[in-house]
Amino acid sequence: MVLEVAILDVIPGQEAEYEAAFAEAAPIIASMPGYRSHQLKHCVEKVNRYILLVEWETLEDHTEGFRKSSAYQDWKRLLHHFYDPFPTVEHYVELEMESTHDNDCSGIDS
């Protein structure tokens, strides 16, 4: 699984319009092959900032499948004019880490 992370700065004063446009655009991304889920979160400290988290099966599902699709043109038309500056998008994968302790709590006093 790959997590797409985008910090989205919306032109101040256009937050309500952006949220309405995102609600219209959400089914576009949700219909794409490799899409797993998404969350749009609103920043508490900066009222015009959002973070978009999208889970994809693979990096290519986002960068090749979605971004090169005709549906992406609709996504751009609905959303891209709200951003200033244009967002940077990064992709993350989970680390494979071994646990260094076991979960046996029998030696712990409570």
C-alpha positions, -999 to 999 in steps of 0.1 A, spaced: 0 0 0 12 35 -9 0 66 10 -3 98 -11 0 129 11 -8 164 -3 -8 196 17 -34 218 0 -34 255 5 -67 269 -8 -70 306 -17 -83 323 15 -120 329 15 -127 300 -9 -128 272 16 -166 265 14 -165 265 -24 -134 242 -23 -152 217 1 -182 216 -22 -160 210 -53 -141 183 -34 -173 165 -25 -182 166 -63 -146 154 -72 -143 126 -46 -162 100 -66 -137 105 -95 -107 94 -75 -127 67 -57 -136 51 -90 -99 46 -101 -82 12 -102 -59 7 -73 -77 33 -51 -83 21 -15 -95 51 5 -91 88 11 -94 114 38 -96 151 35 -87 169 67 -90 206 76 -62 223 95 -71 238 128 -44 265 128 -47 276 92 -83 278 80 -74 276 43 -51 245 46 -62 209 41 -43 176 39 -54 149 15 -44 113 23 -51 88 -4 -43 51 -1 -33 34 -33 -24 -3 -40 7 8 -59 25 41 -67 17 35 -104 -20 34 -96 -17 71 -87 11 84 -109 2 64 -141 -33 52 -137 -50 82 -122 -29 111 -134 -28 99 -170 -66 91 -171 -92 112 -187 -110 113 -153 -80 133 -140 -89 161 -163 -123 164 -145 -105 163 -112 -82 191 -123 -110 212 -136 -129 209 -103 -101 215 -79 -68 229 -92 -79 265 -95 -84 266 -57 -47 260 -49 -21 287 -41 6 276 -42 1 244 -61 5 215 -37 35 192 -35 25 155 -34 46 129 -17 42 91 -14 49 70 17 51 33 24 50 16 58 82 5 73 87 -32 80 99 -32 116 104 -62 139 92 -59 174 120 -60 199 99 -71 228 71 -96 233 37 -88 245 39 -111 276 31 -88 305 34 -116 331 65 -101 347 51 -66 351 36 -55 384 3 -37 382 
